[in-house]
Amino acid sequence: MIEQLHFLRPVWLLALPGITVLWWLLRRQQNPAAHLGNLVAPHLRKALTIERDSRTGFSALDSFALALLALTLAAAGPAWRQQVAPWFEETAPLVIALEVTDSMRSNDLTPSRLERGRFKALDLIAARTGARTALIAYAGSAHIVVPPTTDSAVLAGFLESLDPAIMPRPGNHAASVLPLARDLLGASSTLGTVLFITDGFDSADIPELARFSAGPTAPALAALVVGTEAGGVALLPDGKPVTGPDGAALQTGVNRDLLNRVRRETAITLIPVENDAGDIRRLLRLIESNLLQADDPDAQWHDEGWLLLWPALLLLLYGFRRGWVLR
């Protein structure tokens, strides 16, 4: 917000120095020393001054001056966010990259991480009615499942069919998603978002993810993290636990330290999965924010000056408090 803060009518800012100087001159006139000068000894002047202690406090003049400064800033039109044209928002492209690995079979989230990720993807698609969405499945390699479409029924059908058993390579190679996602987004790459639904990243992918996200024409990257640090038991369809390379039960705990490194070194926005729809609302705001940052030529800046009217009104009312006199 601070980076995008600017004024729609900056010429009004020229009035700020004038208001400050006028306030200083009037405040100076309220000082008894300005009228009496050296005609009265300082210790006598102090004793004879009525309400001498209140002169140095916050006065009605100060209240009106601050209100005038607030109104001037409001007239200058501060703005830090844009409003996207409705047609533009409805066609915001999204690529969902769903991790389909054995660790996603873990039951630390019911019924499993993979099922929870599917449910969240369906909720997001339903909230984006009419918007183009593509689907990629990845494990050790990435594969296009559904090209950009507005048909939520098609996306739902393919989401239900994804299972780690059908993936040709084991592993968690998130970086393999990037070239496919760029091709799917095409010319609208900078306007789109790539959403990973995953329980973590491989450390070997972080440099490539960082280089991709730093590119000037790269889409925005986000990740919905499903899973807990404690992990759970990854179960096969027959109820048997998934075993790792050492023959022991597969460790499925989410590596928070690695996720923090991803947050520091890449431009991926990490959003933890929630039991309610809070994560979906955050994702929808993120997708809209990515559109705003894509310099939509039809976007209009919001004039936020009205926010300053309330403190200005309170200051004006405070200036009329009983016992104060504005000269």
N, C-alpha and C positions, 0 to 999 in steps of 0.2 A: 504494500500500500504506500509506503514512504517513497519507494522508487518511482511510483506512478503519480504521486501528488503533484498537481500543477493548478494554475488558476485560469479559468475561462475568460475572465475580464481583468487582466493584471493591471490595467491603468488605474484602477481604484487603489492599488497599493501605494500610489504616489501620495495619497492623502494621509498615510500613517505618520510620516515625519511631522507634517503640519499639526496633526492632532496632538502629538507628543509635545511639541514646542508650545502649543497653546495651553495645554495642561500645566506645563512647567511654569509658564508666566503667571497664570491665574493662581497656582499653588503658592508661588512666591509672594503674590500680593496679599495672601491670607496671613502671612507671617507678620506679626506686629513690628518687628525690627525694620521691615521694609517701609513702614509709614513714619515711625518715630526716629529712625536713624540714631544719631548720637545726641538727640535733644534730651533724652532721659537716660540716666545711668542704668547699666544692664541689670543690676540687682533690683532697682526700683521698678524697671519695666517688667521684669519677671513677676514681681509681687502684684503689680497693678493689672496684669493681663487677665481678662475674664476667660475661663475655660482654656487656660493655657496648656493643660495636658492633652485636651482633645484635639488641639491644633496639629499635633504631630501624628495623630492616628489616621485611620481610614475615614475619609470624609465623603460628603455627598458629591463633591467635585471628582474625587477619585472614582466613585461608582459610575457617574455619568461618562467619564473619560474612558473607562474600560468598556462600558456598553457601546460607546461610539466606535471604539477600536474593533469590537466584535462585529458590529454592523458593517463596518468597512470591509472586513475580511469576508463577511457573507456576500457583500455586493461584488467582491472580486471573483466569486464563483469557484471555491475550492473543489477539485474533482480528483478522484483516484480510482474509479472503476467505470467500466463501460457497460452499456446495454446492447446485447447482440440482437440483430434483426431476427424476428421469429423464424423466418424461413431458414436462416443460417443455422440456428440452434437445432432445428429439427433434423437437419442432415449432418450433424456432427458425427464423423466416422469413428468407429471404435473397433479395435481388434482385441478379442479375448484370447489369451494364451493360457490354456489350462494344463497344469502339470499332471501327467498321468503316470505316476511311478508307484512302486510298492510302498513307499513311506506314506503316500496319500491314502493307503488303506487303513491307516491307524485309527483306532476308535477313541482317541482322547476327545474328539468332537463327535457327537452322535448324529447320525448313525456311523459316519466315518468322515475323514477329511475330504475325500473325493466327493461324497454325497453332499456335504455341506457346501463345498465349492460349486457344485452343480446348482444347488438351490439358489445360491447368491447370484450366479450368472443368470439364471432364469428371472430372478427378481429385477436385476439390472436391465435385462432385455425388455421386460414388461414395462418398466418405467420409462423406456426410450422408444415408445411406439412411433413408428414411422422413420426412425433413424437407421442408418446403415451400420450393420454389425457383422464382423467376420469372426471365424473360430479357427484357432490353431491348437493342436494337441502336441505336447512335447514330452520327451523323456531324455534319452541320450541323443535324440535327433528330433527335429521339429517337422510337422506335416500339416498342410492346409486341409482342414476338414470341411469348412463351408466358406466360400468367398463372400464378400460383402453383400448382404441381403437385408431386406426389411421384413422378411417372413419369419416371425418368431416361432411358428410351428416347426419349420424346417430346422432352425437352430436347436429347439428343444429336443427334437427327435435324435439328432446327432449327439447332443450332449449326453443323453441317456445311454448311448451305445458305447461310449468311451470307457475303456478298461485297460489297466496296465498290461494285461496278457496279450493285447493286440499290438503293442508298441514294439518295433523291430529291434531297438537298441535300449539296453538298460542305462541308467544314469540320470543326471539332472543338468542338461546343457541348455540353460535359458538363453544364452547368446545365440543359439541356432535359430531362435524365433525372429531375430531382428531383421535379416534380409527378406524373409518371407513377409513380415509385417509391412516393411517399406514398400514392397511390390504391391501388396493388397491395397494400401492407402493411395498409391500412385501420386497424382498431382496434388492431392489434398493431404499430403503427408504432414505438413506443418500444422494442419488444423486438427489432426486426429490424435488419438490416445491409444497406447498399447497397454493393456491391463494383464499382468501376470496374476493368475490365481495359483498360489504356490505355498509350500510350507518352508521354503528357504531357497538359497542360492548356493552354487558352488563357488568357492573362492577363486577358482581359475577363470571364471566368467567375469569377475568384477572389472578388470582393466578394459575388456571389450565393451561391457555395458557403459562404462564411464566415457569411453571415446565416442560411442554412438550417441549417447544422450547429450554430449557437448556439441554435436554437429549443428550447424545453422539451420538445416532443413529437416532435422530429426523430429519425429512425433514425440509427444510427451509420454513419459513412462510412469506407470504406477503398479503397485503390487498389493493385492489383497492377501494377507498372510493368514493361512488357516493352520491351526495347531497350537500346542502349548509347549512350554519348556520341559514339563515333566514327561511329555510324550504319552504314548499308549502302546497297545499291541496291534500290530498290522496283521490282519487276518485274511486268508485266502477265501474264495467263495465256499470252499468245503469246510471252513471253520478252523483250519490249521493255521498256526502262526507262520508268518513269513520269516525266513532265516537269512542272515547275512552271509558274507563270504566265509566267515569263520565257523559257520554252522550254528551259531547262537541266534537268539531272537533278534530281529532287526531293531536297531536303536532309532527311535523316531522323534526324540526330543528336538524342539526348535532351537537352533543356535542363535541366541539373541546377540551375542558378541559379533557374529558374522553379519547379522542384519544391521547392527549399528554401523559396521564398516561400510555396508552397501549404502546406508543413508548418508554417510560422510563423503564418500568418494564418487558417488554417482548422483544423477538428478532424478532418481526413482523415488516417488512418494510412496511410503509404506503405510498401509492402513490395516490394522489388525481386524480380524473378523469379529463381529458382535452378534449377540443373540437376537437383537432387534434389528430394525432397519436403519440404524444410525450409520453403519458403514456404507450402505447403498446411497444414503443422502450425501455423505462426504464424497463418494465417487462421482455422483451427478454434479456436484459443485465443482469438482476438479475438472471434469470434462468441459464444463462451461468456462471455467477459468482458462483452460488451454485455448479455447476459441478466442477469448479476449486478448491473450498474449500473441495471437497469430495475426494481429493488425487487420482485423476485418474492416474493409473500407466503408461499410455501412454502419459500423458501430457508433453509438452516440455516448458521449461522456455524461455521467450523472452529475448534476449540480448539487453538491452537498452543503451549500451555503445555509440552507434552512436549519441545519443542526446548530448553527451559532445563534439563531434567533432566540432560543430558549434561555441560554445564559445571559444574553443581552437584556431580555425582558426581566429576568430576576434582578440584574444589576440596576435597571431603571427603577424597579419597584423598591429596591433597597435604598436607593437615593432619596426616596420620599418618606423615609422612616421618621417618626416623630422626634422633634428636637433638632433636626438638621436644617440648615439654611444654605441655599445655593446663591451666592452673590454673583 
